[in-house]
Amino acid sequence: MQQQNQMSGQNQANIMPEPPTMVSTKDQLYITDMLSWNLIAAKKAHFFAGFCQNPELKAALEQAGQMHQRHYEKILQHLNENPAPNQQNQPLN
């Protein structure tokens, strides 16, 4: 139990109060993957909901698609709020 308390204390000490000033190539690739995964999931859920005859299943798929769309938009919002220092005036692609 004490070891678990020590680990949770260590995790709290590692919380970043603000985004780093530099994004590594690995971080950039992961962010790109997150955007792609959420966009593809949103599109697939909406596509398959169009074929559903069961209204409950259709609603669940639409809800899942909307959730992924919100995640995609939230990631973009974070990126636009915190541009890299050398890209202050450049739009994100």
TORBA-77924 format. One record per residue (C-alpha): y, z, x; residue in three letters. Coordinates in pm, whole numbers, padded with zeros to 5 digits, always signed. Layout:
<rs>
YZXALA ...
</rs>
This chain:
<rs>
+00000+00000+00000MET +00239+00084+00284GLN +00165-00251+00450GLN +00254-00429+00125GLN +00587-00242+00108ASN +00664-00337+00468GLN +00590-00703+00396MET +00813-00710+00088SER +01092-00550+00294GLY +01051-00818+00559GLN +01067-01095+00298ASN +01390-00954+00158GLN +01544-00947+00506ALA +01476-01322+00546ASN +01676-01430+00239ILE +01943-01683+00334MET +02283-01595+00182PRO +02403-01956+00210GLU +02254-02295+00299PRO +02220-02380+00668PRO +02485-02602+00824THR +02221-02845+00946MET +01923-02991+00761VAL +01633-03089+00983SER +01448-03416+00942THR +01149-03224+00809LYS +01370-03047+00552ASP +01526-03378+00448GLN +01183-03534+00397LEU +01072-03235+00190TYR +01387-03257-00027ILE +01321-03629-00078THR +00963-03548-00178ASP +01079-03282-00426MET +01317-03530-00589LEU +01046-03797-00606SER +00782-03562-00747TRP +01010-03437-01023ASN +01139-03781-01117LEU +00790-03932-01128ILE +00656-03637-01331ALA +00944-03668-01580ALA +00886-04042-01621LYS +00507-04008-01657LYS +00534-03729-01913ALA +00778-03934-02121HIS +00562-04247-02088PHE +00240-04074-02197PHE +00414-03887-02479ALA +00490-04228-02627GLY +00117-04291-02672PHE +00032-03954-02827CYS -00082-03934-03189GLN -00101-03554-03184ASN +00251-03418-03250PRO +00184-03092-03062GLU +00064-03275-02752LEU +00353-03520-02775LYS +00603-03231-02795ALA +00438-03054-02500ALA +00457-03370-02286LEU +00822-03428-02380GLU +00900-03065-02297GLN +00727-03098-01959ALA +00918-03418-01890GLY +01248-03252-01976GLN +01165-02960-01745MET +01104-03197-01453HIS +01424-03385-01535GLN +01618-03054-01525ARG +01459-02967-01189HIS +01553-03310-01051TYR +01913-03269-01169GLU +01934-02913-01033LYS +01821-03025-00688ILE +02082-03303-00691LEU +02345-03055-00806GLN +02266-02824-00514HIS +02283-03116-00271LEU +02617-03234-00407ASN +02765-02883-00401GLU +02667-02828-00038ASN +02716-03155+00152PRO +02646-03163+00523ALA +02958-03089+00733PRO +02973-03440+00883ASN +02922-03604+00540GLN +03195-03431+00338GLN +03333-03755+00193ASN +03016-03961+00174GLN +02822-03980-00159PRO +02453-03891-00157LEU +02210-04175-00224ASN 
</rs>
